[in-house]
Protein backbone atom coordinates (compact mmCIF):
# COMPACT_ATOMS: atom_id res chain seq x y z
CA UNK A 1 0.00 0.00 0.00
CA UNK A 2 1.22 3.52 -0.81
CA UNK A 3 2.05 5.75 2.11
CA UNK A 4 -0.10 8.81 2.66
CA UNK A 5 1.04 12.21 1.60
CA UNK A 6 1.89 15.12 3.87
CA UNK A 7 0.07 18.23 2.66
CA UNK A 8 0.98 21.68 3.94
CA UNK A 9 -2.08 23.91 3.71
CA UNK A 10 -1.49 27.55 4.63
CA UNK A 11 -3.74 30.54 4.39
CA UNK A 12 -3.82 33.89 6.13
CA UNK A 13 -6.55 34.03 8.74
CA UNK A 14 -9.90 34.91 7.07
CA UNK A 15 -9.16 33.26 3.71
CA UNK A 16 -11.96 30.77 4.16
CA UNK A 17 -9.54 27.95 4.91
CA UNK A 18 -11.85 26.41 7.53
CA UNK A 19 -14.79 26.21 5.12
CA UNK A 20 -12.56 24.78 2.41
CA UNK A 21 -11.19 22.15 4.78
CA UNK A 22 -14.68 21.14 5.91
CA UNK A 23 -15.48 20.33 2.26
CA UNK A 24 -12.17 18.54 1.64
CA UNK A 25 -12.51 16.39 4.77
CA UNK A 26 -15.77 14.90 3.49
CA UNK A 27 -13.37 12.77 1.46
CA UNK A 28 -12.07 10.01 3.74
CA UNK A 29 -8.66 9.85 2.09
CA UNK A 30 -7.75 12.99 4.05
CA UNK A 31 -7.39 13.87 7.70
CA UNK A 32 -6.32 17.12 9.25
CA UNK A 33 -3.68 17.08 11.95
CA UNK A 34 -5.01 18.52 15.24
CA UNK A 35 -2.42 21.05 16.38
CA UNK A 36 -1.46 22.05 19.89
CA UNK A 37 -1.86 25.71 20.84
CA UNK A 38 -1.58 28.05 23.80
CA UNK A 39 -4.41 30.23 22.42
CA UNK A 40 -7.71 30.14 24.33
CA UNK A 41 -10.58 28.21 22.73
CA UNK A 42 -13.07 30.28 20.71
CA UNK A 43 -16.75 29.70 21.29
CA UNK A 44 -17.74 26.34 19.83
CA UNK A 45 -14.18 24.98 19.75
CA UNK A 46 -13.51 21.72 21.57
CA UNK A 47 -10.28 20.36 23.03
CA UNK A 48 -8.87 17.49 20.95
CA UNK A 49 -11.14 18.39 18.01
CA UNK A 50 -10.11 21.87 16.83
CA UNK A 51 -6.88 21.99 18.80
CA UNK A 52 -5.18 20.42 21.78
CA UNK A 53 -5.44 23.46 24.04
CA UNK A 54 -2.36 23.63 26.28
CA UNK A 55 -0.93 25.97 28.88
CA UNK A 56 2.36 27.64 28.06
CA UNK A 57 4.09 25.25 30.46
CA UNK A 58 2.54 22.13 28.88
CA UNK A 59 3.55 23.42 25.43
CA UNK A 60 7.13 24.02 26.58
CA UNK A 61 7.32 20.50 28.03
CA UNK A 62 6.38 19.08 24.64
CA UNK A 63 9.10 21.18 22.99
CA UNK A 64 11.60 19.76 25.52
CA UNK A 65 10.44 16.20 24.79
CA UNK A 66 10.80 16.77 21.02
CA UNK A 67 7.15 15.96 20.41
CA UNK A 68 6.72 18.56 17.65
CA UNK A 69 7.37 18.18 13.92
CA UNK A 70 7.34 22.01 13.96
CA UNK A 71 6.04 24.85 16.09
CA UNK A 72 5.82 28.61 15.69
CA UNK A 73 4.65 31.76 17.40
CA UNK A 74 1.74 33.59 15.77
CA UNK A 75 0.02 36.72 17.13
CA UNK A 76 1.35 36.15 20.71
CA UNK A 77 0.46 32.43 20.91
CA UNK A 78 2.29 29.19 20.20
CA UNK A 79 1.03 26.66 17.68
CA UNK A 80 2.63 23.32 16.86
CA UNK A 81 2.22 20.07 14.92
CA UNK A 82 2.60 16.96 17.05
CA UNK A 83 4.51 14.05 15.48
CA UNK A 84 1.83 11.74 16.88
CA UNK A 85 -0.77 13.44 14.63
CA UNK A 86 1.18 12.72 11.46
CA UNK A 87 3.30 9.58 10.97
CA UNK A 88 0.79 7.00 12.25
CA UNK A 89 -1.75 8.11 9.61
CA UNK A 90 0.76 8.45 6.76
CA UNK A 91 1.77 4.82 7.38
CA UNK A 92 -1.89 3.83 7.00
CA UNK A 93 -2.02 5.48 3.57
CA UNK A 94 -4.04 8.49 4.72
CA UNK A 95 -3.06 11.95 3.45
CA UNK A 96 -2.45 14.26 6.41
CA UNK A 97 -3.19 17.96 6.00
CA UNK A 98 -1.24 20.43 8.14
CA UNK A 99 -3.19 23.64 8.52
CA UNK A 100 -0.26 25.83 9.54
CA UNK A 101 1.08 29.36 9.12
CA UNK A 102 4.08 30.22 6.96
CA UNK A 103 6.94 29.97 9.49
CA UNK A 104 5.90 26.43 10.42
CA UNK A 105 5.35 25.61 6.75
CA UNK A 106 8.93 26.62 5.88
CA UNK A 107 10.23 24.32 8.64
CA UNK A 108 8.18 21.35 7.38
CA UNK A 109 9.34 21.99 3.79
CA UNK A 110 12.94 21.72 5.00
CA UNK A 111 12.36 18.65 7.19
CA UNK A 112 10.05 16.81 4.78
CA UNK A 113 10.97 17.85 1.23
CA UNK A 114 8.46 15.36 -0.18
CA UNK A 115 5.53 17.26 1.38
CA UNK A 116 3.09 18.90 -1.02
CA UNK A 117 2.55 22.57 -0.18
CA UNK A 118 -0.51 24.62 -1.05
CA UNK A 119 -1.09 28.29 -0.23
CA UNK A 120 -4.62 29.70 -0.13
CA UNK A 121 -4.88 33.41 -1.02
CA UNK A 122 -7.81 35.78 -0.52
CA UNK A 123 -9.18 37.70 -3.53
CA UNK A 124 -8.17 40.97 -1.82
CA UNK A 125 -7.08 42.37 1.55
CA UNK A 126 -10.40 44.27 1.80
CA UNK A 127 -12.34 41.03 1.40
CA UNK A 128 -10.14 39.35 4.00
CA UNK A 129 -10.86 42.12 6.54
CA UNK A 130 -14.60 41.88 5.77
CA UNK A 131 -14.57 38.10 6.37
CA UNK A 132 -12.73 38.49 9.67
CA UNK A 133 -15.23 41.11 10.87
CA UNK A 134 -18.16 38.94 9.78
CA UNK A 135 -16.79 36.03 11.81
CA UNK A 136 -17.08 38.31 14.86
CA UNK A 137 -14.77 36.23 17.06
CA UNK A 138 -12.00 38.82 17.41
CA UNK A 139 -11.73 42.43 18.57
CA UNK A 140 -10.91 45.16 16.01
CA UNK A 141 -7.37 45.29 17.36
CA UNK A 142 -6.82 41.55 16.84
CA UNK A 143 -8.42 41.79 13.38
CA UNK A 144 -5.95 44.51 12.34
CA UNK A 145 -3.07 42.39 13.71
CA UNK A 146 -4.28 39.46 11.63
CA UNK A 147 -4.67 41.63 8.51
CA UNK A 148 -1.09 42.88 8.93
CA UNK A 149 0.08 39.28 9.43
CA UNK A 150 -1.86 38.24 6.30
CA UNK A 151 -0.06 40.84 4.16
CA UNK A 152 3.25 39.55 5.47
CA UNK A 153 2.22 35.94 4.76
CA UNK A 154 1.18 36.70 1.16
CA UNK A 155 4.81 37.39 0.37
CA UNK A 156 5.57 33.72 1.11
CA UNK A 157 3.05 32.31 -1.39
CA UNK A 158 5.77 31.79 -4.02
CA UNK A 159 7.59 29.31 -1.76
CA UNK A 160 4.70 26.86 -2.03
CA UNK A 161 4.15 24.29 -4.79
CA UNK A 162 0.67 25.65 -5.61
CA UNK A 163 -1.37 28.79 -4.90
CA UNK A 164 -5.17 28.63 -4.90
CA UNK A 165 -7.24 31.82 -4.74
CA UNK A 166 -10.34 31.37 -2.62
CA UNK A 167 -12.89 33.69 -4.17
CA UNK A 168 -15.69 31.18 -4.78
CA UNK A 169 -15.61 28.18 -2.42
CA UNK A 170 -16.60 25.50 -4.96
CA UNK A 171 -13.93 26.64 -7.42
CA UNK A 172 -11.23 26.67 -4.72
CA UNK A 173 -12.17 23.18 -3.47
CA UNK A 174 -12.24 21.91 -7.04
CA UNK A 175 -8.77 23.41 -7.60
CA UNK A 176 -7.53 21.56 -4.50
CA UNK A 177 -8.70 18.18 -5.85
CA UNK A 178 -7.18 18.96 -9.26
CA UNK A 179 -3.83 19.62 -7.59
CA UNK A 180 -4.08 16.31 -5.70
CA UNK A 181 -4.93 14.47 -8.92
CA UNK A 182 -2.06 16.09 -10.82
CA UNK A 183 0.32 15.09 -8.02
CA UNK A 184 -0.86 11.48 -8.18
CA UNK A 185 -0.05 11.46 -11.90
CA UNK A 186 3.50 12.68 -11.47
CA UNK A 187 5.95 10.36 -13.16
CA UNK A 188 8.11 10.04 -10.04
CA UNK A 189 5.12 8.57 -8.19
CA UNK A 190 4.20 6.15 -10.96
CA UNK A 191 7.02 3.57 -10.80
CA UNK A 192 4.92 0.84 -9.17
CA UNK A 193 2.03 1.38 -11.58
CA UNK A 194 4.37 1.23 -14.59
CA UNK A 195 5.73 -2.11 -13.34
CA UNK A 196 2.19 -3.45 -13.08
CA UNK A 197 1.46 -2.31 -16.65
CA UNK A 198 4.68 -3.89 -17.97
CA UNK A 199 3.85 -7.22 -16.33
CA UNK A 200 0.26 -7.27 -17.61
CA UNK A 201 -0.47 -8.91 -21.00
P1 LIG B 1 -6.17 30.41 14.59
O1 LIG B 1 -5.83 31.09 15.88
O2 LIG B 1 -6.93 31.32 13.67
O3 LIG B 1 -6.85 29.09 14.81
O4 LIG B 1 -4.78 30.07 13.87
C1 LIG B 1 -3.84 31.08 13.66
C2 LIG B 1 -2.79 30.59 12.68
O5 LIG B 1 -2.04 29.52 13.26
C3 LIG B 1 -3.38 30.05 11.37
O6 LIG B 1 -2.63 30.61 10.29
C4 LIG B 1 -3.16 28.57 11.46
O7 LIG B 1 -2.98 27.99 10.20
C5 LIG B 1 -1.88 28.51 12.28
N1 LIG B 1 -1.67 27.22 12.91
C6 LIG B 1 -2.58 26.37 13.43
N2 LIG B 1 -1.99 25.26 13.88
C7 LIG B 1 -0.67 25.41 13.65
C8 LIG B 1 0.50 24.57 13.89
O8 LIG B 1 0.43 23.46 14.38
N3 LIG B 1 1.68 25.08 13.51
C9 LIG B 1 1.83 26.30 12.93
N4 LIG B 1 3.04 26.67 12.58
N5 LIG B 1 0.78 27.09 12.68
C10 LIG B 1 -0.46 26.66 13.03
Boltz pocket constraint, residues with backbone or C-beta under 6 A from the ligand:
constraints:
  - pocket:
      binder: B
      contacts: [[A, 9], [A, 10], [A, 11], [A, 12], [A, 13], [A, 35], [A, 36], [A, 39], [A, 70], [A, 71], [A, 72], [A, 74], [A, 79], [A, 80], [A, 81], [A, 82], [A, 99], [A, 100], [A, 101], [A, 102], [A, 103], [A, 104], [A, 105]]
      max_distance: 6.0
